[in-house]
């Protein structure tokens, strides 16, 4: 039987335990100035895993509360988009290529793992550029890259498109599912039933887009935003920075992850994205619903590469709801935690996921399942 975790166990796992202790003490001091509980949403699933793995929620005073946001690209993928991948993967002469986290995401008729078990040629890559070799090695096949991810991975897809065009490769198509961070943050804040006092901003997204994309949340919504790195010391430092803002009556965008993030971001990557992509009118986020201008699509001039255009007559359009007992939607909105779900750790496990939050390595349910018994 696992012994009960002690506070010293948390500190001992950190690279900078003394720094963590110092920030925990400062946070305790600042929290005494709060008149109400402070609810901080970490937008990115990577931050959720850091918080759970290292028990950071156990180090914070009761007046400071983490709530989990929708920053997991696999978790927000609606079933109908997964069904698109399933239809394409089962076409004769097609190799469907995507990033590894997509393998177990359930659509309405199974997952890509199921399609592969049935004989479909589904391949998973660590980098989109690996798709080039697959295409070159299989000149008689049509390669469809099912692109997913936030601003972090979009430049890699852009780079692949650029190479496909410049190299004259004619057997690669793209199904684009790239989404963007600010729009769902805005939707969550516009929902008055949500209790969000501040945000821990995503790290890798901000490397590409810059911290400028969060300006509106400080200036218009009056919510502090601190862009954080993924180390435990980054996250707890970011919490301290937020507390300082609250207690000093400030609402600003600050960058804790200053070693990699600046205000403007990676302008070269942004220019490459702008060359090939434009905003979709709307995109349906799993568990959240339609969000205007929250995703990208290929520009019309690149329709010859667009699998959604080329195969539009066979791709399903009907919206498909999640499993009725799954509460991934409320978890992605920060209204619930995995332990609130009736099927969590029962019918829904990593081996048999019912919802997308249990599938992804960045999903909140996966984090609670893996680390929840530690803290």
N, C-alpha and C positions, 0 to 999 in steps of 0.2 A: 504494500500500500504506500502511495506517495505521501511523504510527510508534509505537513502544512508549511507553506512558504513563509519565510521570515524576511523582514525588511532588508537585512544585511545581504540576503541572497540576491535581491534586486541590484543593489549597488555593486556587488562583486562581479556581475556580468558586464558592466560598462567598461568602455575603454578609458573613460575619464571619471572614475567614481567620486573623486573629491569635488570635481566641478558639479556633478549631478547633485551631490549633497548640498553644495553651496546654493545652487539654484532652488532646490526644494525648500531650503530655509528662507530664501528671499520670497518665494511664492507664498509660503505660509504667512509671512509678515504682511505682504501686500493683500492677501485674501481677507485679512481682518478688517480692511478698510471697505470691503464690499458690503452693500446693503442687501443685495440679493444674490442668488446663485448665478454664476457666470457659465453660460453654455457656449462652448467653443466647438465649431464644426471643423474637423479635418476633412478637407475635400477629397484628398487622394487616398486610395486604398493602401498605398505603400506606407503612409503615415499610420493608418489603422493597424497594420501589422507590426510596426515599430512599437506602438502604444501597447498592444496586447502581448507581444513577445517579451518585452522588457518590463511589463507591469507598471507603466508610467501612470496609469490611472490610479494605482494604489499609493503612489507617492504624493498625489495632490490632495489638498484639503477638500472637505466635503462641499465647500462653496464653489469649487471649480469642477466642471463637468465636461467630458468629451462627448460629442455626438458625431455620428459617422455620416459622411456625405456620398454623393454619386460619382466619385472620381475613379471608377473602375470600368474601363471600356467594354469588357466582356459582360459585366453585370448589367449594364444598361442596354445590351443588345436585344431588341424585341424578337419574339419567336418568329415573326414573319420574315425577318432578315436572315435568321438561321435557316428557315425553310428555303429561302433563295439559294443559300449555299448548298443545301441538300439537293435541290433540283439540278443545279449546275454540276455538282459532283457526279451525279448519276447519268449524265449525258455521255453517249458513246464518243470516244476520241478525246475526252476532256480529262486533264489533270487539274484538280483544284488545289491551290497552294494557299496557306494562311499561316498566321502565327500560332504557336503551340497552345495558348490558353483557350482557343476556340474549340478544341477537340471534344470536350464533354458538354458544351453548352447545349441544353435541350431546346429543340424547336417543337413544333406540334407533332412531328413525325419522327422523333428521335434526334440523335446528334451526329456530327460528322464521324465520330468514332463508330457509330452504328453503320453509317454508310460505307465506311472503309471495310468493316467486317463483312459487309454484304458484297464486296468486290469492287466498290468505287475506288478510283485512284486519288486518294487524298493525302497530301504531303504537308508536313509542318516544318517551317524554317525559323531560324533565329533572327535572320535579317532578310528583308524583302529582296535585296540584291541577289540572294541565293537562287531566286526564281530564274535568273538569266541562265544559269548552268542547266537547270531542268529543261528550259526551253531549247537550248542548244543541243542537249542530249536527246531530245524527243521532237525532232523537226516535223514529224507527221501528226503530232498531237496539238490540241489547242490548250494552252496553259491559262487558267483564270486565277489571278491573284485576288483573294478576298481580303481587302485591306481594312484593318481595324485600328482603333487607338485615338487618343487625344492629340493635341498639338505636338506632343513628344515624338510620335512615330510618323506623323504626316510628311515631314521632309524626307524620310527614307523612301516612302512611296513616290514622292515627287522625283527623287533621284533615280528610282527605278524607271519611271515613265520617261525621264530624260534620256536615259541610256537606251531604252527600247527604241525610241524615235531616232536617236543619233546613230544607233548601230544598224538600223534597218531591220530589226527583228519583227516578224509579222505574225508570230503565233502566240503572243501574250495579250490577254485582255485583263480588264480591271473591274472589280465590283467594289465600289468605294463606300466605306462605312465610318469614315473619320468624323469625329464630333469635337466640339469646342467647349471650353470650361465656363466662360462667363454667363452664357445664357441660362443654364440650369441653376447657377447660383442666384441669378436674378429671379427666376421662377420660385425658388424656395423662399426668398425674402418677401416676395409679393404675396405668398400664402401666409396670412396672418395667424394661422394655427401653429405655425412653426415658431420655435423659440430659439433663435440663433442670435447670439450677442457679438460674435466675432468669428473670423475664419483663420485657420492655418492654411495658407495657400500652397498649392502643389509645387514641388521643386523642379522636376524635369520639364513640365509644361512651361514653367516660367523661364527656363533657360532659353527656350525657343521664342516664346511670345513676349518676354520681358514682364516686369512687374506693372507696366502701364495698363495692362488689361484689367487690373483690379481698382483703378482709380475711382470708378463710379460707386463702388461699394463703400468707400470711405467718404466721398464727397456728397453723394446723393442719399445713400441709405444710412449713413452715419454708423458704419460697422468697421471696426479695426480689422486690418488684414496684415498678417505677418507671413511672408514666404519662408518656408522652413526646409532645411535639409533633412535627411532620413536617419541620421545618427540619433540615438537617444538624447544626447546632449543638445542636438539641434532642436528637437521637439520641445524639450523642457525649457530651453532658453527662449523659444518662441512663445511659450505660455507666459513666461515672465514678462516678455516684451508687451504682450497683449494686456496683462494686468496693469502694467505701468501706464499704458495708454488709457485704460478705463479709469484708473484712479487719478490720472492727471487731466481727465476730461478731454482727451484727444481722440480723433478718428483719422488715422493715417494708414498708408500702405508702407510697411517697413520690410526690409529684406534681411532676414537672419542668414540666409544661404548666400551671402555676398561673395563667397569664393567662386560661385558659378553663375549667379543671376545679376543682371543689371536692369536698368529701367526699360531700355529699348529692345532687349533680347537679341537673338541671332538674326540680323537683317538679311543676310545672304539666304538663310533657310526660308525666311518669310517671303522673299522675292521669288524663290523657286516654287514655293507653294502657290503664290499668286499667279504664276505663269500657267499653271494647269487647273487650278480649282476655283470654284466660286461657291457661295453659300446656297444651300438648299432652302426652299421656301419654308419647309418644316421637316422635322424628323421625330419619329415616335421613340421615346425613351422607355425602356422596359420598367413598368411599375410607376412611371411618372406621367406619361402621356406625351402628346404632341408639344414640341417646343419649337417656336419659330426661329429660323436662322441659326440653328444649333448644330448644323452638320454641313459637310462639304460634298460637292459632286464635281465630276469632270466638266469643264467648260464645253459648250456645244461643238467647238472646233476640234475637240478630241473625242467626239462620239464614236469614231471608228475603233476606239480602244475600250469603249464602255460596254461591259457585259449587260448592264441593266437596260441599255438601249437595244443592243443586238438581240437579246433574248427576252425582250419585254412581253412577247406574246405567250410565253410559257411560265413566267414568274408570277407567283400568287400575290394578290394585293390585299386580301382580307386581313384585318387586324385580329390578332389572336391573344386572348388574355392568358395570364399565368395560371398555374395550378391553384385551385381555389383556397387551399390552406396556406399557401406560400405568402409571406408578408415582405418579400424582398422590396416591394415598392415603398412600404413605410420605412424600411431600413435605409433605403437609398435617399429618402427624404429627411432622414434624421429623426423620425417620429417614433422609432422603435429600435430595439437592439435584438440580435439573434435569439437571445434566451426568451424573448417574448413570443417566439413562434412555436406553435403546438407540435410541429413536425421536426424541429431542430434536434439533431443528434438521435432522432428516432427513425422515421421514414427517410429523412433528408440527411445524408452523410456525403462526404467526398466521393465515396464509391458508388452511391446512388443519389445524386443530387436532384432535387425537385425544382430548385430555384437557382438562378444564375449567381447569386451571392455565395453559394456553396461551391460553385465550379471553379471560379477564377482564383489564382494564387493571390490576387489582391482583394478578393471579396471579404466583406465583414464576417459572414457566416463561416467561411473557411478559417479566418483568423481566430474566431471564438472557438471553433471546433479544435483547432490545433493547439491553442495556447490557453484556452479558457479555464482549464482545470489547474493551471499554474498559479492563478491569481484570484 
